[in-house]
Amino acid sequence: DLRASVPLAAMGLCDVEPGQGDLDLANARLIAPGDPAHSVLLARMQRRDGKGMPPLATRRIDEASAAAVQAWIEGIAACP
């Protein structure tokens, strides 16, 4: 649940191993605290192949949203 109103601890994503593939990221996590390069959530946002998200109706990466998520991940010091 990635709604802005949901606390990070309740999202169930922080420091969690991905269950749908790691996109060839070493030590991948759904959200790797402070480490966007190992965060599958951001990696999927930055792709437009069959492994990207959103999966349908988009051909361009939403750069502004990806930058916001990257900054958010960088600001997570540790999982709650």
C-alpha atoms as an extended CHARMM CRD file, in Angstrom:
* protein
*
        80  EXT
         1         1  ASP       CA              0.0000000000        0.0000000000        0.0000000000  PROA      1               0.0000000000
         2         2  LEU       CA              1.8630000000        3.0630000000       -1.2450000000  PROA      2               0.0000000000
         3         3  ARG       CA             -0.7050000000        5.7280000000       -0.4270000000  PROA      3               0.0000000000
         4         4  ALA       CA              0.8630000000        8.8660000000        1.0530000000  PROA      4               0.0000000000
         5         5  SER       CA             -1.3560000000        8.5200000000        4.1240000000  PROA      5               0.0000000000
         6         6  VAL       CA              0.0730000000        5.0800000000        4.9990000000  PROA      6               0.0000000000
         7         7  PRO       CA              3.0770000000        5.0650000000        7.3710000000  PROA      7               0.0000000000
         8         8  LEU       CA              6.2130000000        3.4050000000        5.9930000000  PROA      8               0.0000000000
         9         9  ALA       CA              6.0340000000        0.7140000000        8.6900000000  PROA      9               0.0000000000
        10        10  ALA       CA              2.5630000000       -0.2990000000        7.4830000000  PROA      10              0.0000000000
        11        11  MET       CA              3.5190000000       -0.4750000000        3.7960000000  PROA      11              0.0000000000
        12        12  GLY       CA              5.2590000000       -3.8280000000        4.1460000000  PROA      12              0.0000000000
        13        13  LEU       CA              7.9460000000       -2.8440000000        1.6260000000  PROA      13              0.0000000000
        14        14  CYS       CA             10.9630000000       -1.5640000000        3.5350000000  PROA      14              0.0000000000
        15        15  ASP       CA             13.9610000000       -3.9400000000        3.4460000000  PROA      15              0.0000000000
        16        16  VAL       CA             11.7470000000       -6.7050000000        2.0230000000  PROA      16              0.0000000000
        17        17  GLU       CA             13.1190000000       -9.0780000000       -0.6280000000  PROA      17              0.0000000000
        18        18  PRO       CA             11.1620000000       -8.8190000000       -3.8810000000  PROA      18              0.0000000000
        19        19  GLY       CA              8.8030000000      -11.6780000000       -4.6300000000  PROA      19              0.0000000000
        20        20  GLN       CA              8.3660000000      -10.9280000000       -8.3350000000  PROA      20              0.0000000000
        21        21  GLY       CA             11.9990000000      -10.7380000000       -9.4450000000  PROA      21              0.0000000000
        22        22  ASP       CA             14.9830000000       -8.6370000000       -8.4760000000  PROA      22              0.0000000000
        23        23  LEU       CA             15.5850000000       -7.0500000000      -11.9190000000  PROA      23              0.0000000000
        24        24  ASP       CA             19.2010000000       -8.2350000000      -11.6210000000  PROA      24              0.0000000000
        25        25  LEU       CA             19.8570000000       -5.8270000000       -8.7500000000  PROA      25              0.0000000000
        26        26  ALA       CA             22.3700000000       -7.2000000000       -6.2530000000  PROA      26              0.0000000000
        27        27  ASN       CA             20.9080000000       -7.4250000000       -2.7380000000  PROA      27              0.0000000000
        28        28  ALA       CA             17.6080000000       -6.0940000000       -4.0920000000  PROA      28              0.0000000000
        29        29  ARG       CA             14.8570000000       -4.9480000000       -1.7670000000  PROA      29              0.0000000000
        30        30  LEU       CA             11.4230000000       -3.5840000000       -2.5830000000  PROA      30              0.0000000000
        31        31  ILE       CA             12.6250000000       -0.4310000000       -0.8370000000  PROA      31              0.0000000000
        32        32  ALA       CA             16.2660000000       -0.4520000000        0.2570000000  PROA      32              0.0000000000
        33        33  PRO       CA             16.4950000000        2.2470000000        2.9410000000  PROA      33              0.0000000000
        34        34  GLY       CA             18.7920000000        5.0460000000        1.8060000000  PROA      34              0.0000000000
        35        35  ASP       CA             19.7660000000        3.0770000000       -1.3000000000  PROA      35              0.0000000000
        36        36  PRO       CA             17.7170000000        3.7600000000       -4.4390000000  PROA      36              0.0000000000
        37        37  ALA       CA             20.1480000000        1.7340000000       -6.5920000000  PROA      37              0.0000000000
        38        38  HSD       CA             18.9890000000       -1.4650000000       -4.8620000000  PROA      38              0.0000000000
        39        39  SER       CA             15.2910000000       -0.5660000000       -4.6280000000  PROA      39              0.0000000000
        40        40  VAL       CA             13.0780000000       -2.5380000000       -6.9970000000  PROA      40              0.0000000000
        41        41  LEU       CA             10.2250000000       -0.0390000000       -6.6130000000  PROA      41              0.0000000000
        42        42  LEU       CA             12.3170000000        2.7130000000       -8.2190000000  PROA      42              0.0000000000
        43        43  ALA       CA             13.8860000000        0.3820000000      -10.7880000000  PROA      43              0.0000000000
        44        44  ARG       CA             10.4150000000       -0.6310000000      -12.0090000000  PROA      44              0.0000000000
        45        45  MET       CA              9.3900000000        3.0240000000      -12.2950000000  PROA      45              0.0000000000
        46        46  GLN       CA             12.4400000000        3.6870000000      -14.4690000000  PROA      46              0.0000000000
        47        47  ARG       CA             11.7120000000        0.8940000000      -16.9760000000  PROA      47              0.0000000000
        48        48  ARG       CA              9.3750000000        0.6990000000      -19.9310000000  PROA      48              0.0000000000
        49        49  ASP       CA              9.7220000000       -2.9920000000      -20.7330000000  PROA      49              0.0000000000
        50        50  GLY       CA              7.4520000000       -5.7440000000      -19.4510000000  PROA      50              0.0000000000
        51        51  LYS       CA              8.9680000000       -5.4140000000      -15.9770000000  PROA      51              0.0000000000
        52        52  GLY       CA              8.2610000000       -1.7190000000      -15.5360000000  PROA      52              0.0000000000
        53        53  MET       CA              5.4370000000       -0.0640000000      -13.6860000000  PROA      53              0.0000000000
        54        54  PRO       CA              2.8920000000        1.0030000000      -14.3580000000  PROA      54              0.0000000000
        55        55  PRO       CA              2.7070000000       -1.9330000000      -16.7520000000  PROA      55              0.0000000000
        56        56  LEU       CA              0.1020000000       -0.5460000000      -19.1510000000  PROA      56              0.0000000000
        57        57  ALA       CA             -0.7390000000        2.6470000000      -21.0060000000  PROA      57              0.0000000000
        58        58  THR       CA              2.6450000000        4.2990000000      -20.6980000000  PROA      58              0.0000000000
        59        59  ARG       CA              5.6130000000        4.6070000000      -22.9930000000  PROA      59              0.0000000000
        60        60  ARG       CA              7.5450000000        7.2800000000      -21.1580000000  PROA      60              0.0000000000
        61        61  ILE       CA              9.1370000000        7.2690000000      -17.7460000000  PROA      61              0.0000000000
        62        62  ASP       CA              7.5760000000        9.7950000000      -15.3910000000  PROA      62              0.0000000000
        63        63  GLU       CA             10.8690000000       11.4830000000      -14.5220000000  PROA      63              0.0000000000
        64        64  ALA       CA              9.3820000000       13.8250000000      -11.9030000000  PROA      64              0.0000000000
        65        65  SER       CA              7.7190000000       10.9800000000      -10.0110000000  PROA      65              0.0000000000
        66        66  ALA       CA             10.8170000000        8.7880000000      -10.2400000000  PROA      66              0.0000000000
        67        67  ALA       CA             12.9480000000       11.6560000000       -8.8810000000  PROA      67              0.0000000000
        68        68  ALA       CA             10.5080000000       12.1700000000       -6.0040000000  PROA      68              0.0000000000
        69        69  VAL       CA             10.5600000000        8.4640000000       -5.1110000000  PROA      69              0.0000000000
        70        70  GLN       CA             14.3640000000        8.3960000000       -5.3780000000  PROA      70              0.0000000000
        71        71  ALA       CA             14.6510000000       11.3450000000       -2.9850000000  PROA      71              0.0000000000
        72        72  TRP       CA             12.1680000000        9.6810000000       -0.6200000000  PROA      72              0.0000000000
        73        73  ILE       CA             14.1860000000        6.4330000000       -0.5960000000  PROA      73              0.0000000000
        74        74  GLU       CA             17.4320000000        8.3620000000       -0.0630000000  PROA      74              0.0000000000
        75        75  GLY       CA             15.8350000000        9.9960000000        2.9750000000  PROA      75              0.0000000000
        76        76  ILE       CA             14.9170000000        6.7050000000        4.6630000000  PROA      76              0.0000000000
        77        77  ALA       CA             17.6850000000        6.1450000000        7.2090000000  PROA      77              0.0000000000
        78        78  ALA       CA             16.3430000000        2.7950000000        8.4160000000  PROA      78              0.0000000000
        79        79  CYS       CA             13.1690000000        0.7820000000        8.2950000000  PROA      79              0.0000000000
        80        80  PRO       CA             10.7370000000        1.4370000000       11.1270000000  PROA      80              0.0000000000
